[in-house]
Amino acid sequence: MKKITCECGHENPIGTIVCESCGKPLDDKEKQKELLDMKYEGVARRSQTYTTTFIDKIWMFFSSVKVGIWIIVLTLLASALGTIYPQEMYIPPTVNAAQYYADEYGITGQIYYQLGFHNLYGSWWYMLLIAALGVSIFIASWDRVFPLYRALKTQRVTRHANFMKRQRVYGTSKVNDIDQTFEQVKSKLQEKKYKISEENGNLVAEKGRFARWGPYVNHIGLIIFLIGCMLRYFPGMYVDESVWIREGETAVVPGTNSHYHIKNEEFLVELYDEDDEVFGEAMQRAGGPIVKTYQTDATLFKQEDTGIVGEGDLVEVDRHKIRVNEPFKFDQFALYQVDYKLHELNTMSFTLENKETGETFGRLDIDLFNPDSVYDLGEGYRVEIRDYFPDYFLNSSNVPSTRSQIPDNPVFIFDMYTPETPEGEVSFVGIQTNLEPIGENDYKMTFIDLDTKHVTGLVVRKDYTLPFLIVGGIIFMIGLVQGSYWAHRRIWFQRINGEVWVAAHTNKNYLALRKEIDYAIAKTDVHSPIDQVEAEEQKAEENKQESL
């Protein structure tokens, strides 16, 4: 790779703005009057030095700030699109996602589902965006922080005259006793907590160098935070799933690979008393009872390994009363009480009745979650379930269908067989519905009883990524404070051609820097240096006024 040779003989890498040895600016002659770009101390970065191989081009691409900004914009845009409709994790767990989005939100919901936005934050392309953002932050930081570190660590006190002239704060003065002046300046700057370095009778005062690392500390925090976000989609690192359990039933705890089971022994709801002095008025405004608390009396079981896949004995581990904000914690998991459903239909009972005589034959106790296909009533009487719709509705084609497997509106199509009607009769039966779709029947299905159960809604959570998110957030805030409340300031005093040259640089707040310089040179022959940016602006304003 071709290098840039300075007049001092030192060879600098391509992309270097300020000579690493003498500090002379190396940019084009037509730019010699412009202020130096001191963002990275004028050193060459890898993305500017190596540009030939495929790896170099990838490095150049991700080290670009513009590319990083575009990745951030695309990520924010995708995240915003994911909030238009609820994510799949927030819709009822028992419904079909494709049907839910189409029914609730129409054609836009259907498009939303088909494009994969219903499960956006777990999609491969969103993870790719997050990974690209992390890679961009890492490479952009690496490309800048190490050259900056080397430049600051090896910076010389004595700088080239052109370097001094092209600092924003610059001035020259004729001084009678330079040595005495420099001693006074050193003393004053040390009072302001500056670190003084001397070389060849020149000096540089510096403080707040650690503030330069604030943005890179930010980037470290962001990278750790992004790693935590991505780890949420690795198996076993993060669990946030819901489970509904009816009273008396046992269910697998999601995310535990069937190792743990939870049983709903009993579900209780406590309401506020209507005569309550505090909540009585609120209950009147609400027009009904207000829940005081609700809890699940739960028993936790662990499945013992018997050596046979899918089989094992359930051994009781613990019991706990799960209430809101009082989770059941075990083995890095926590079960939270989040919802409930009272009096969910569980069993419906029917009997076969002769319409003319009113005589009944047998009893059918139908489990609405697992109905039998055939019910033999004896003596030649038999009922078969031709079709069952737990949550009945007529779809767009006017065909009976079900929204979910939860029996919120159960409907049956029965085939009834009797000695008088061996060919069978058809009955369409639901809540307050008893139809004969094929013609008038001799027999009918008569509803006789109903059994309900309370259902508890629990959320199981496990989060191994939380330490990454917390540590990343803390490091990010440290970097933010580090870069926001401190500034890196340097002031050069040099003897050049019998004069004292003063130049200064800071990454922010030049007004405060000039005040500290004025404090240091007070009662000396050194004149206050000018702010060349302000001077140019003032000159442009004067020329404008003269032209008017």
C-alpha positions as CSV (number, residue, x, y, z in Angstrom):
1,M,0.0,0.0,0.0
2,K,1.4,3.4,-1.0
3,K,2.2,5.7,1.9
4,I,2.4,9.4,2.3
5,T,5.9,10.8,3.1
6,C,6.0,13.9,5.2
7,E,8.8,16.5,4.8
8,C,10.2,15.2,8.1
9,G,10.8,11.9,6.4
10,H,8.1,9.9,8.3
11,E,5.9,7.6,6.2
12,N,2.2,7.8,7.0
13,P,-0.6,5.4,5.9
14,I,-3.0,6.5,3.2
15,G,-5.8,8.6,4.8
16,T,-3.6,10.3,7.4
17,I,-4.4,14.0,7.8
18,V,-1.8,15.0,10.4
19,C,1.8,13.5,10.3
20,E,2.2,11.0,13.1
21,S,5.7,12.3,13.8
22,C,5.9,16.1,13.5
23,G,2.2,17.0,13.4
24,K,2.3,18.7,10.1
25,P,-1.1,18.6,8.1
26,L,-0.8,16.4,5.1
27,D,-4.0,17.4,3.2
28,D,-4.2,19.2,-0.2
29,K,-2.6,22.6,-0.5
30,E,-5.9,24.3,-1.3
31,K,-7.2,23.1,2.1
32,Q,-4.2,24.5,4.0
33,K,-6.3,27.5,5.3
34,E,-9.2,25.3,6.5
35,L,-9.4,24.2,10.1
36,L,-8.1,20.7,10.8
37,D,-10.5,17.9,11.2
38,M,-9.5,16.7,14.7
39,K,-12.3,14.2,15.1
40,Y,-9.9,11.2,15.1
41,E,-6.7,13.3,15.6
42,G,-6.1,13.1,11.8
43,V,-5.0,9.5,11.9
44,A,-5.7,6.9,9.1
45,R,-8.4,4.4,9.8
46,R,-8.4,0.8,8.5
47,S,-11.3,1.5,6.2
48,Q,-9.2,4.2,4.5
49,T,-6.0,2.3,4.4
50,Y,-7.0,-1.2,3.2
51,T,-9.5,-1.1,0.3
52,T,-8.6,-4.0,-2.1
53,T,-9.8,-7.3,-0.8
54,F,-13.4,-8.5,-0.3
55,I,-12.9,-8.4,3.4
56,D,-11.7,-4.8,3.1
57,K,-14.9,-3.8,1.2
58,I,-17.1,-5.4,3.8
59,W,-15.2,-3.6,6.5
60,M,-15.5,-0.3,4.6
61,F,-19.3,-0.8,4.1
62,F,-20.1,-1.5,7.8
63,S,-17.6,1.2,9.1
64,S,-19.6,3.9,7.3
65,V,-21.7,6.1,9.6
66,K,-24.3,6.5,6.8
67,V,-24.7,2.7,6.5
68,G,-25.2,2.5,10.3
69,I,-27.8,5.3,10.2
70,W,-29.7,3.5,7.4
71,I,-29.7,0.2,9.3
72,I,-31.1,2.1,12.3
73,V,-33.8,3.7,10.2
74,L,-34.8,0.3,8.7
75,T,-34.9,-1.3,12.1
76,L,-37.1,1.5,13.5
77,L,-39.4,1.4,10.5
78,A,-39.8,-2.4,10.8
79,S,-40.4,-2.1,14.6
80,A,-43.0,0.6,14.0
81,L,-44.8,-1.7,11.4
82,G,-44.9,-4.4,14.0
83,T,-47.0,-2.2,16.3
84,I,-49.8,-1.6,13.8
85,Y,-51.7,-4.7,14.9
86,P,-51.0,-6.9,17.9
87,Q,-48.3,-9.5,17.7
88,E,-49.3,-13.1,17.6
89,M,-48.2,-13.6,21.3
90,Y,-50.9,-11.1,22.3
91,I,-53.9,-12.6,20.5
92,P,-56.0,-15.3,22.1
93,P,-53.9,-18.5,22.2
94,T,-56.7,-20.7,21.1
95,V,-57.6,-19.0,17.8
96,N,-56.1,-19.6,14.4
97,A,-53.7,-16.6,13.7
98,A,-54.4,-16.4,10.0
99,Q,-58.2,-16.4,10.6
100,Y,-57.9,-13.9,13.5
101,Y,-56.1,-11.2,11.6
102,A,-58.4,-11.6,8.6
103,D,-61.6,-11.5,10.8
104,E,-60.5,-8.6,13.0
105,Y,-58.7,-6.3,10.6
106,G,-59.9,-7.3,7.2
107,I,-57.7,-7.3,4.1
108,T,-55.0,-5.2,5.8
109,G,-54.8,-7.8,8.6
110,Q,-54.6,-10.6,6.1
111,I,-51.7,-8.9,4.3
112,Y,-50.1,-8.1,7.7
113,Y,-50.1,-11.8,8.5
114,Q,-49.0,-13.0,5.1
115,L,-46.0,-10.7,5.2
116,G,-44.9,-12.1,8.5
117,F,-45.4,-8.9,10.6
118,H,-47.6,-10.9,13.1
119,N,-44.4,-12.5,14.5
120,L,-42.0,-9.7,13.6
121,Y,-39.6,-9.6,16.5
122,G,-38.8,-13.3,16.1
123,S,-38.6,-13.4,12.4
124,W,-35.2,-14.2,10.7
125,W,-35.1,-11.0,8.7
126,Y,-35.6,-8.8,11.8
127,M,-32.9,-10.8,13.6
128,L,-30.7,-10.1,10.6
129,L,-31.4,-6.4,10.9
130,I,-30.4,-6.5,14.6
131,A,-27.3,-8.5,13.8
132,A,-26.4,-6.0,11.0
133,L,-26.8,-3.1,13.5
134,G,-24.6,-4.8,16.0
135,V,-21.9,-5.5,13.4
136,S,-22.1,-2.0,12.1
137,I,-21.6,-0.5,15.6
138,F,-18.7,-2.9,16.3
139,I,-16.8,-2.3,13.1
140,A,-17.4,1.4,13.1
141,S,-16.1,1.6,16.7
142,W,-13.1,-0.7,16.1
143,D,-12.2,1.3,13.0
144,R,-12.0,4.5,15.0
145,V,-11.2,3.8,18.6
146,F,-7.8,2.0,18.2
147,P,-6.3,4.7,15.8
148,L,-7.6,7.4,18.1
149,Y,-6.1,5.6,21.1
150,R,-2.6,5.3,19.5
151,A,-2.7,8.9,18.4
152,L,-3.6,10.2,21.8
153,K,-1.1,7.9,23.6
154,T,1.8,8.9,21.4
155,Q,1.0,12.6,20.8
156,R,3.9,15.0,20.9
157,V,4.1,18.3,22.7
158,T,5.8,20.2,19.9
159,R,3.6,20.6,16.9
160,H,4.2,21.9,13.4
161,A,3.4,25.6,12.8
162,N,0.7,24.8,10.3
163,F,-1.0,22.5,12.9
164,M,-1.1,25.4,15.3
165,K,-2.5,27.8,12.7
166,R,-5.3,25.5,11.7
167,Q,-6.8,25.0,15.2
168,R,-10.0,26.8,15.9
169,V,-8.5,28.8,18.8
170,Y,-5.2,30.4,17.8
171,G,-3.1,33.4,18.5
172,T,0.4,34.8,18.6
173,S,2.1,37.2,21.0
174,K,5.4,39.0,21.5
175,V,6.5,38.2,25.1
176,N,9.5,39.7,27.0
177,D,10.2,36.9,29.4
178,I,8.9,33.6,27.9
179,D,10.2,31.4,30.6
180,Q,8.5,33.3,33.4
181,T,5.3,33.5,31.4
182,F,5.3,29.8,30.8
183,E,5.8,29.1,34.6
184,Q,2.8,31.3,35.4
185,V,0.7,29.6,32.7
186,K,1.7,26.2,34.0
187,S,0.7,27.1,37.6
188,K,-2.6,28.6,36.5
189,L,-3.6,25.6,34.3
190,Q,-2.6,23.2,37.1
191,E,-5.1,25.0,39.3
192,K,-7.7,24.1,36.6
193,K,-6.8,20.4,36.9
194,Y,-4.8,20.3,33.6
195,K,-2.0,17.8,33.1
196,I,1.1,19.5,31.9
197,S,3.6,18.0,29.5
198,E,6.8,19.7,28.3
199,E,9.2,19.3,25.4
200,N,11.9,21.5,24.0
201,G,10.7,24.5,26.1
202,N,7.1,24.0,24.8
203,L,4.2,22.8,26.7
204,V,0.7,21.3,26.3
205,A,-2.0,21.2,28.9
206,E,-4.6,18.5,28.7
207,K,-7.6,17.3,30.7
208,G,-10.7,15.3,30.2
209,R,-9.2,12.8,27.8
210,F,-11.5,10.1,29.1
211,A,-14.5,12.0,27.7
212,R,-13.3,11.1,24.2
213,W,-14.2,7.4,24.9
214,G,-17.8,8.2,25.9
215,P,-19.3,7.3,22.5
216,Y,-17.4,4.1,22.3
217,V,-18.5,3.1,25.8
218,N,-22.0,3.8,24.5
219,H,-21.4,1.4,21.6
220,I,-20.1,-1.3,24.0
221,G,-23.3,-0.9,26.0
222,L,-25.4,-1.1,22.8
223,I,-23.7,-4.2,21.6
224,I,-24.2,-6.0,24.9
225,F,-27.8,-4.9,24.9
226,L,-28.4,-6.1,21.3
227,I,-26.7,-9.5,22.2
228,G,-29.2,-9.7,25.1
229,C,-32.1,-9.0,22.7
230,M,-30.9,-11.7,20.2
231,L,-30.3,-14.3,22.9
232,R,-34.1,-14.1,23.7
233,Y,-34.7,-16.2,20.6
234,F,-32.2,-18.9,21.5
235,P,-33.9,-22.0,23.1
236,G,-33.8,-22.0,26.9
237,M,-32.7,-18.4,27.2
238,Y,-36.1,-16.7,27.4
239,V,-39.6,-17.9,28.0
240,D,-42.8,-15.8,28.1
241,E,-45.7,-18.0,27.4
242,S,-49.3,-18.3,28.6
243,V,-51.2,-21.4,29.8
244,W,-54.9,-21.8,30.6
245,I,-55.8,-24.5,33.2
246,R,-59.3,-25.5,34.3
247,E,-60.0,-26.4,37.9
248,G,-58.9,-29.9,38.7
249,E,-56.8,-30.3,35.5
250,T,-53.0,-30.6,35.1
251,A,-51.1,-29.0,32.3
252,V,-47.5,-28.9,31.1
253,V,-45.6,-25.8,32.1
254,P,-44.5,-24.2,28.8
255,G,-40.8,-23.9,28.2
256,T,-39.8,-26.7,30.6
257,N,-39.6,-29.5,28.0
258,S,-42.5,-31.3,29.8
259,H,-40.3,-31.6,32.9
260,Y,-42.8,-29.6,35.0
261,H,-46.6,-29.8,35.3
262,I,-48.9,-27.5,37.1
263,K,-52.3,-28.5,38.5
264,N,-55.1,-26.0,39.2
265,E,-56.5,-27.3,42.5
266,E,-59.0,-24.4,42.9
267,F,-59.5,-21.0,41.5
268,L,-60.9,-18.3,43.8
269,V,-62.2,-14.8,43.1
270,E,-62.9,-12.2,45.9
271,L,-65.1,-9.2,45.2
272,Y,-65.4,-6.0,47.1
273,D,-68.4,-5.6,49.3
274,E,-71.1,-3.3,47.9
275,D,-71.2,-1.5,51.3
276,D,-67.5,-0.9,51.3
277,E,-66.9,2.8,52.3
278,V,-63.9,3.2,49.9
279,F,-65.1,1.2,46.8
280,G,-68.8,1.4,47.2
281,E,-69.2,4.5,45.1
282,A,-66.8,3.1,42.4
283,M,-68.9,0.0,42.2
284,Q,-72.0,2.0,41.7
285,R,-70.3,3.9,38.8
286,A,-69.1,0.7,37.3
287,G,-72.5,-0.8,37.5
288,G,-71.3,-4.1,38.9
289,P,-69.0,-5.9,41.2
290,I,-65.3,-5.1,41.3
291,V,-62.7,-7.8,41.8
292,K,-60.6,-7.5,44.9
293,T,-58.2,-10.3,44.2
294,Y,-58.1,-13.6,42.4
295,Q,-55.8,-16.6,43.0
296,T,-55.0,-20.1,41.9
297,D,-54.2,-22.8,44.4
298,A,-51.6,-24.6,42.4
299,T,-49.6,-27.8,42.8
300,L,-46.3,-28.2,41.0
301,F,-45.2,-31.6,39.7
302,K,-41.9,-32.8,38.3
303,Q,-41.7,-35.7,35.9
304,E,-39.3,-38.4,36.9
305,D,-37.3,-40.0,34.2
306,T,-38.2,-43.7,33.7
307,G,-36.0,-44.3,30.8
308,I,-38.9,-44.4,28.4
309,V,-39.4,-41.4,26.1
310,G,-42.7,-39.7,26.8
311,E,-43.4,-41.5,30.1
312,G,-42.6,-40.7,33.7
313,D,-44.2,-40.4,37.1
314,L,-45.3,-37.0,38.3
315,V,-43.9,-36.2,41.7
316,E,-45.2,-33.3,43.7
317,V,-42.6,-30.6,44.2
318,D,-44.4,-27.7,45.8
319,R,-47.7,-25.9,46.4
320,H,-48.4,-22.2,46.1
321,K,-51.2,-19.7,46.1
322,I,-50.6,-17.7,42.9
323,R,-52.0,-14.1,43.1
324,V,-51.4,-11.0,41.1
325,N,-47.8,-9.8,41.8
326,E,-47.2,-12.9,43.9
327,P,-45.8,-15.4,41.4
328,F,-44.9,-19.0,42.0
329,K,-41.1,-19.2,41.5
330,F,-39.2,-22.4,40.8
331,D,-36.0,-23.4,39.0
332,Q,-35.5,-20.0,37.3
333,F,-39.1,-20.0,36.2
334,A,-42.0,-17.8,37.6
335,L,-45.7,-18.4,37.1
336,Y,-47.8,-15.2,37.2
337,Q,-51.5,-14.8,37.7
338,V,-52.7,-12.6,34.8
339,D,-56.2,-13.6,33.8
340,Y,-59.2,-15.9,34.5
341,K,-62.5,-17.0,33.1
342,L,-65.5,-17.9,35.2
343,H,-68.0,-20.6,34.5
344,E,-66.5,-21.9,31.3
345,L,-68.7,-24.6,29.7
346,N,-67.3,-28.0,30.5
347,T,-70.0,-30.7,30.2
348,M,-73.4,-30.7,28.5
349,S,-76.0,-33.4,29.2
350,F,-78.7,-34.5,26.8
351,T,-81.3,-37.2,26.6
352,L,-83.0,-38.8,23.6
353,E,-86.8,-38.0,23.7
354,N,-89.7,-39.3,21.8
355,K,-91.5,-36.1,20.6
356,E,-95.0,-37.7,20.5
357,T,-95.0,-39.6,23.9
358,G,-92.3,-37.5,25.7
359,E,-90.6,-40.7,26.8
360,T,-86.8,-40.3,27.3
361,F,-84.0,-42.8,26.7
362,G,-80.7,-42.7,28.6
363,R,-78.4,-39.8,29.3
364,L,-75.5,-38.3,27.3
365,D,-72.8,-36.5,29.4
366,I,-70.7,-34.9,26.6
367,D,-67.2,-33.6,27.5
368,L,-67.0,-30.4,25.5
369,F,-63.3,-30.7,25.2
370,N,-63.1,-34.4,24.3
371,P,-66.5,-35.7,23.2
372,D,-67.0,-39.4,22.3
373,S,-68.2,-40.1,18.8
374,V,-70.8,-42.7,19.8
375,Y,-73.1,-42.9,22.8
376,D,-74.9,-46.2,23.2
377,L,-78.1,-45.8,25.3
378,G,-79.0,-49.5,25.2
379,E,-82.1,-51.4,23.8
380,G,-81.3,-50.3,20.3
381,Y,-81.1,-46.6,21.0
382,R,-77.8,-44.9,20.0
383,V,-76.6,-41.4,19.3
384,E,-73.6,-40.5,17.2
385,I,-72.0,-37.1,16.9
386,R,-71.7,-36.3,13.2
387,D,-70.0,-33.0,13.7
388,Y,-69.1,-30.7,16.6
389,F,-68.4,-26.9,16.5
390,P,-67.1,-25.7,19.9
391,D,-67.4,-22.0,19.0
392,Y,-70.0,-22.1,16.2
393,F,-70.4,-19.4,13.5
394,L,-71.2,-19.3,9.8
395,N,-68.2,-18.4,7.7
396,S,-68.1,-16.3,4.6
397,S,-69.3,-19.3,2.5
398,N,-72.3,-19.7,4.8
399,V,-70.9,-23.0,6.1
400,P,-70.9,-24.0,9.8
401,S,-67.4,-23.5,11.3
402,T,-65.7,-22.8,14.6
403,R,-63.6,-19.9,15.7
404,S,-61.6,-21.9,18.2
405,Q,-61.6,-25.1,20.3
406,I,-63.0,-23.3,23.3
407,P,-66.7,-24.2,23.8
408,D,-68.1,-20.6,24.0
409,N,-70.9,-21.5,21.6
410,P,-71.1,-25.3,21.3
411,V,-73.2,-26.8,18.5
412,F,-73.7,-30.5,17.7
413,I,-75.0,-32.3,14.7
414,F,-76.4,-35.6,16.0
415,D,-77.4,-38.8,14.2
416,M,-80.1,-40.5,16.3
417,Y,-80.8,-44.2,15.9
418,T,-83.8,-46.0,17.4
419,P,-85.7,-49.3,16.8
420,E,-88.4,-47.2,15.1
421,T,-85.9,-45.2,13.0
422,P,-83.0,-47.6,12.2
423,E,-81.9,-45.5,9.2
424,G,-81.3,-42.6,11.6
425,E,-82.5,-39.0,12.0
426,V,-80.4,-35.8,12.1
427,S,-80.7,-33.1,14.7
428,F,-78.9,-29.7,14.9
429,V,-78.5,-28.8,18.6
430,G,-76.9,-25.8,20.2
431,I,-77.6,-23.3,23.1
432,Q,-81.3,-22.4,22.7
433,T,-81.2,-24.1,19.3
434,N,-82.8,-27.4,18.2
435,L,-83.3,-27.8,14.5
436,E,-84.2,-30.6,12.1
437,P,-82.2,-29.8,9.0
438,I,-83.3,-32.8,6.8
439,G,-87.0,-33.0,7.7
440,E,-89.3,-33.6,10.7
441,N,-88.0,-36.2,13.1
442,D,-89.8,-38.6,15.5
443,Y,-87.1,-38.1,18.1
444,K,-85.2,-35.1,19.4
445,M,-82.2,-34.3,21.7
446,T,-83.3,-32.6,24.9
447,F,-80.9,-30.6,27.0
448,I,-81.1,-31.5,30.7
449,D,-78.0,-30.3,32.5
450,L,-74.8,-28.2,32.2
451,D,-71.5,-28.3,34.1
452,T,-69.0,-25.4,34.2
453,K,-65.5,-24.8,35.5
454,H,-63.4,-21.8,36.4
455,V,-60.3,-21.4,34.3
456,T,-57.1,-19.6,35.4
457,G,-54.8,-17.8,33.0
458,L,-51.1,-18.0,33.9
459,V,-48.0,-16.7,32.3
460,V,-44.7,-18.6,32.7
461,R,-41.5,-16.5,32.5
462,K,-37.8,-17.2,32.5
463,D,-35.2,-14.7,31.4
464,Y,-31.5,-15.4,31.3
465,T,-31.0,-12.3,29.0
466,L,-32.0,-9.8,31.7
467,P,-28.4,-9.5,33.0
468,F,-27.2,-8.6,29.5
469,L,-29.9,-6.0,29.1
470,I,-29.2,-4.5,32.5
471,V,-25.4,-4.4,32.1
472,G,-25.7,-3.1,28.5
473,G,-28.1,-0.3,29.7
474,I,-25.8,0.6,32.6
475,I,-22.7,0.8,30.4
476,F,-24.6,2.8,27.8
477,M,-25.6,5.4,30.5
478,I,-22.0,5.5,31.8
479,G,-20.9,6.3,28.3
480,L,-23.6,8.9,27.9
481,V,-22.7,10.7,31.1
482,Q,-19.0,10.4,30.3
483,G,-19.4,12.0,26.8
484,S,-22.0,14.6,27.8
485,Y,-20.7,16.1,31.1
486,W,-17.0,16.3,30.4
487,A,-14.9,17.6,27.5
488,H,-11.4,16.8,26.2
489,R,-9.4,20.0,26.2
490,R,-5.9,20.7,25.1
491,I,-3.9,23.9,25.0
492,W,-0.5,24.2,23.2
493,F,2.0,26.9,24.1
494,Q,5.0,27.0,21.8
495,R,8.0,29.2,21.1
496,I,8.1,29.9,17.4
497,N,10.3,32.6,15.8
498,G,10.7,34.4,19.1
499,E,7.0,34.6,19.7
500,V,4.6,32.6,21.9
501,W,2.0,30.8,19.8
502,V,-1.2,29.6,21.5
503,A,-3.6,27.0,20.0
504,A,-6.3,25.0,21.6
505,H,-8.8,22.3,20.8
506,T,-11.8,20.8,22.5
507,N,-14.6,18.4,21.4
508,K,-17.2,20.8,22.7
509,N,-17.8,24.2,24.5
510,Y,-15.1,26.4,23.1
511,L,-16.4,29.4,25.2
512,A,-15.4,27.6,28.4
513,L,-12.1,26.6,26.9
514,R,-11.3,30.3,26.0
515,K,-12.2,31.4,29.5
516,E,-9.7,29.0,31.0
517,I,-7.0,30.2,28.6
518,D,-7.8,33.8,29.5
519,Y,-7.5,32.8,33.2
520,A,-4.1,31.2,32.6
521,I,-2.6,34.2,30.6
522,A,-4.0,36.9,32.9
523,K,-1.3,39.4,33.9
524,T,1.1,38.2,31.2
525,D,2.1,39.6,27.8
526,V,0.3,36.8,26.0
527,H,-2.8,38.1,24.1
528,S,-6.0,36.2,24.2
529,P,-6.2,33.9,21.2
530,I,-9.2,34.3,18.8
531,D,-11.9,31.9,17.8
532,Q,-11.3,31.6,14.1
533,V,-14.8,30.4,13.4
534,E,-16.3,33.4,15.2
535,A,-13.9,35.7,13.5
536,E,-14.9,34.4,10.0
537,E,-18.6,34.7,10.9
538,Q,-18.1,38.3,12.1
539,K,-16.1,39.2,9.0
540,A,-18.8,37.7,6.7
541,E,-21.5,39.7,8.6
542,E,-19.5,42.9,8.2
543,N,-19.1,42.3,4.5
544,K,-22.8,41.7,4.2
545,Q,-23.6,45.0,6.0
546,E,-21.2,46.9,3.8
547,S,-22.8,45.5,0.6
548,L,-26.2,46.6,1.9
